[in-house]
Amino acid sequence: MSAAPAQAQISGCEQIQKLLAERQSIVAKLQATQKAKKKMTPQDACSTFGRLVNNGEAAIKFATANQDWCQIPPTFIDGMKTDNQKVVTFRSQACNAVKQQAAMQRKAQQQAQGANPFGGADSITSGAGGGMRVPQGAL
């Protein structure tokens, strides 16, 4: 019966292993992209770093709550917190790039719509006090 407490202690602690395996998978994807010399789009980077941050927060929460039960060293939790803080910074940069890109696209679309010379809203065709007026009378 001496194995029962060890079994109980192990049960419930497998969640941290699942979280760490998921984290390794996300990091492996980032490393593969980097090794292949591919650039991630800001949208992909924002999404991937977002998943990594969420994973880190879940792992830190679980590890902190189950530190004694699962015998998780405090240095491991501290390392996770430090690592996750770096990832939060990367995510912020990537997601800000997405926002800036979207704003630039909106601005470009607005400028493209406003620059239509055949829209009838410019000073030449409207005749409303613009720089050039269409001559009146017979030509």
WOJOPE-V312000 format. One record per backbone hydrogen bond with DSSP energy under -1.0 kcal/mol. CO is the residue of the C=O (numbers start at 1). NH is the residue of the N-H. If there is no record, write none. Layout:
# WOJOPE-V312000
((CO:NH) (CO:NH))
This chain:
# WOJOPE-V312000
((1:4) (3:7) (4:8) (5:9) (6:10) (7:11) (10:13) (13:16) (14:18) (15:19) (16:20) (17:21) (18:22) (19:23) (20:24) (21:25) (22:26) (23:27) (24:28) (25:29) (26:30) (27:31) (28:32) (29:33) (30:34) (31:35) (32:36) (33:38) (34:37) (41:45) (42:46) (43:47) (44:48) (45:49) (46:50) (47:51) (48:52) (49:53) (50:54) (51:55) (52:56) (53:57) (54:58) (55:59) (56:60) (57:61) (58:62) (59:63) (60:64) (61:65) (62:66) (66:70) (67:72) (73:77) (74:78) (75:79) (76:80) (77:81) (78:82) (79:83) (80:84) (81:85) (82:86) (83:87) (84:88) (85:89) (86:90) (87:91) (88:92) (89:93) (90:94) (91:95) (92:96) (93:97) (94:98) (95:99) (96:100) (97:101) (98:102) (99:103) (100:104) (101:105) (102:106) (103:107) (104:108) (105:109) (106:110) (107:111) (108:112) (109:113) (110:114) (111:115) (116:119) (122:126) (123:127) (127:129))
